[in-house]
Amino acid sequence: MMQKLSIVNCNSISGMAGFRNILVHEYGKIDLKKVADIMNNHLNDFRQYARYIVQYLGWSF
């Protein structure tokens, strides 16, 4: 998926992709303070990450 996005877009959402992998695959212990920080301060990054996935899959809402 990332090869179809611009470098700027990839850089801006790469952190959220890593965070998603930690949550889904349980890589190590989940830091609840970090989760709270992301949800309180970086929720738009997650929304943008989800938009890119939807766009890549060709879905529409």
C-alpha positions in Angstrom: 0.0 0.0 0.0 2.7 2.5 0.9 4.3 2.4 -2.5 1.1 4.0 -4.0 1.2 7.0 -1.5 3.5 9.9 -1.7 6.6 10.0 0.5 5.1 12.9 2.5 1.9 11.0 3.2 3.9 7.8 4.1 6.0 9.7 6.6 3.0 11.4 8.2 1.2 8.1 8.8 4.0 5.7 9.4 3.9 6.2 13.2 0.2 5.3 13.2 0.8 2.2 11.1 3.3 1.1 13.7 1.0 1.9 16.5 -1.8 -0.2 14.8 0.6 -3.1 14.5 1.4 -3.0 18.2 -2.2 -3.0 19.2 -3.3 -5.7 16.7 -0.4 -8.0 17.1 0.4 -7.3 20.7 4.1 -6.6 20.1 5.4 -6.1 23.6 3.5 -4.5 26.4 1.0 -1.8 25.5 1.8 1.5 27.2 -1.6 2.9 28.3 -0.1 6.4 28.7 1.1 6.3 25.1 -2.4 5.1 23.9 -4.0 8.0 25.8 -1.6 10.5 24.4 -2.2 9.2 20.8 -6.0 9.3 21.3 -5.9 12.8 22.8 -3.3 14.4 20.6 -3.0 12.4 17.4 -6.4 11.2 16.5 -6.4 13.0 13.2 -3.3 10.9 12.2 -5.3 7.8 12.8 -8.2 9.2 10.8 -5.9 10.0 7.9 -4.4 6.5 8.1 -7.9 5.0 7.9 -8.7 7.2 4.9 -5.6 6.0 3.0 -6.6 2.4 3.7 -10.2 3.0 2.5 -8.8 4.8 -0.6 -6.4 2.0 -1.4 -9.1 -0.6 -1.1 -11.4 1.4 -3.4 -14.1 1.6 -0.8 -16.5 4.6 -0.5 -18.6 5.8 2.3 
